[in-house]
């Protein structure tokens, strides 16, 4: 089985990966801040003209890792393009793990993905701006509101997983209050 660190054997259009059973890699960023003593998460809403999951909730910045770009290069590129986060601020993001999953695409085919997840605490006065038009607007939500939203169809599924991971890591979902806690954690880290 090939690994992310292996040199690429070929380069192909991301849309073709499902047809060929090629694993995809991406990076997602949780942008957060503290307001009045509580953590708040920046959530984006995807543009209505996006071909996949139009109008759904998304993370602050995210994108696929293209051949020739590393994880950090992708982070800096997507932060600047999607949310106008300056490179000096984006470079402060912390790698906090990965999320992996497999799903069936609507148009057919099985897709296997691994996301590198980053957290970035932004200054309280920082407001992300719409950059390349992939996101139509941003919201700053308290974690309780994020927790409610990830259980709805309003979130893009993989972005809901990244937000769920953030909530778990920040103690917003606790094993004593959530009977399916272990299943949630295991579900975020499936073998590919």
C-alpha positions in Angstrom: 0.0 0.0 0.0 1.4 3.4 -0.9 2.0 6.1 1.7 1.7 9.9 1.5 5.5 10.2 1.8 6.1 8.0 -1.3 7.2 9.8 -4.4 4.3 10.2 -6.9 4.1 7.7 -9.7 1.8 9.8 -11.9 -0.2 13.0 -11.8 -3.9 13.1 -12.7 -6.9 15.3 -12.3 -8.5 15.1 -8.8 -11.9 14.2 -10.3 -10.4 11.1 -11.8 -9.0 9.7 -8.6 -12.3 8.1 -7.6 -12.5 6.2 -10.9 -9.0 4.8 -10.4 -9.3 4.2 -6.7 -6.4 6.6 -5.9 -6.3 8.0 -2.3 -6.7 11.8 -2.1 -5.0 14.1 0.4 -6.0 17.5 1.6 -5.6 19.9 4.4 -8.3 21.7 6.5 -7.9 24.6 8.9 -9.9 25.3 12.1 -9.7 29.0 12.7 -10.7 30.0 16.2 -10.6 32.8 18.7 -11.7 33.6 22.2 -14.6 36.0 22.9 -15.6 36.8 26.4 -13.8 33.8 27.7 -15.3 31.2 25.4 -13.8 29.6 22.3 -15.5 30.5 19.0 -14.9 28.9 15.6 -14.8 30.6 12.2 -17.1 28.7 9.8 -17.3 29.4 6.1 -20.3 29.0 3.8 -19.4 27.6 0.4 -20.4 29.6 -2.6 -23.7 28.6 -4.3 -21.9 28.0 -7.6 -19.5 25.4 -6.2 -20.0 22.1 -8.1 -19.8 20.1 -4.9 -21.8 20.8 -1.8 -22.9 24.4 -2.8 -24.0 26.6 0.0 -22.9 24.1 2.7 -20.9 25.0 5.8 -17.1 24.6 5.6 -14.0 25.1 7.6 -12.1 28.4 7.6 -9.8 27.2 4.8 -9.3 23.8 3.0 -8.0 22.3 -0.1 -6.6 19.3 -1.9 -2.9 18.8 -1.9 -1.7 19.0 -5.5 1.4 17.2 -6.9 4.4 19.3 -6.2 3.0 21.1 -3.1 3.7 20.0 0.4 1.2 20.1 3.3 2.4 23.5 4.6 2.6 25.0 1.2 -1.1 24.0 0.6 -2.0 25.4 4.0 -0.5 28.8 3.2 -1.9 28.8 -0.3 -5.5 27.9 0.7 -5.5 30.3 3.7 -4.5 33.2 1.5 -6.8 32.3 -1.4 -10.0 31.4 0.5 -9.9 33.5 3.6 -7.3 36.2 2.9 -5.2 35.1 5.9 -1.8 36.6 5.5 1.1 34.1 5.3 2.7 35.5 8.5 -0.5 34.6 10.4 -1.2 31.3 8.6 2.3 30.1 9.3 1.3 30.0 13.1 -1.2 27.2 12.5 -0.4 24.0 14.4 -0.7 20.6 12.9 -3.0 18.7 15.2 -3.5 15.3 13.4 -5.3 13.7 10.5 -8.8 12.5 9.7 -9.3 9.6 7.3 -12.4 8.2 5.8 -13.9 6.4 2.7 -17.2 7.2 1.1 -19.2 6.6 -2.1 -19.5 9.7 -4.3 -23.0 10.7 -5.6 -21.9 10.1 -9.2 -20.5 6.7 -8.3 -17.1 5.4 -7.2 -15.4 4.9 -3.9 -13.3 7.8 -2.6 -10.6 7.4 0.1 -9.3 10.6 1.7 -6.9 11.7 4.4 -7.0 15.2 5.7 -4.1 16.9 7.5 -5.8 19.1 10.2 -4.5 22.4 11.5 -5.7 24.7 14.2 -5.0 28.5 14.1 -5.9 30.8 16.9 -6.5 34.2 15.2 -6.5 37.6 17.0 -10.0 38.5 18.3 -10.1 41.4 15.9 -9.2 39.3 12.8 -12.0 38.7 10.4 -11.5 36.4 7.4 -12.4 37.9 4.0 -13.8 36.1 1.0 -10.9 35.6 -1.4 -11.2 33.4 -4.5 -15.0 33.1 -4.3 -15.1 29.5 -3.2 -16.6 30.7 0.1 -19.4 33.3 0.1 -19.2 34.4 3.7 -17.8 33.6 7.2 -19.4 33.3 10.6 -17.9 33.4 14.0 -19.8 30.9 16.1 -19.6 29.7 19.7 -18.8 26.0 20.0 -22.3 25.1 21.1 -23.7 26.4 17.8 -21.0 24.5 15.9 -21.9 21.4 17.8 -25.6 21.8 16.8 -24.7 22.4 13.2 -22.5 19.4 12.6 -25.4 17.2 13.3 -27.3 18.7 10.4 -27.1 18.4 6.6 -26.0 22.0 6.5 -22.3 21.0 6.9 -20.2 19.5 4.1 -19.6 16.0 5.6 -15.8 16.0 5.7 -15.8 19.6 7.2 -18.3 18.4 9.9 -15.7 15.7 10.7 -13.0 18.3 11.1 -15.2 20.5 13.3 -16.2 17.4 15.4 -12.5 16.6 15.9 -12.0 20.2 17.1 -14.9 19.9 19.6 -13.5 16.6 20.9 -10.0 17.9 21.3 -11.3 21.0 23.2 -13.4 19.0 25.6 -16.8 20.1 24.1 -17.8 16.5 23.6 -17.1 14.3 26.7 -17.2 10.5 27.1 -19.4 10.8 30.2 -22.1 12.8 28.3 -21.8 11.2 24.8 -22.6 7.5 24.7 -21.1 7.1 21.2 -17.9 9.0 22.1 -15.5 6.0 21.3 -17.3 5.4 18.0 -17.0 9.1 17.0 -13.3 9.1 17.7 -12.7 5.9 15.9 -14.9 7.1 12.9 -12.5 10.0 12.4 -9.5 7.7 12.0 -10.5 4.9 9.6 -7.8 2.8 8.0 -7.6 3.6 4.3 
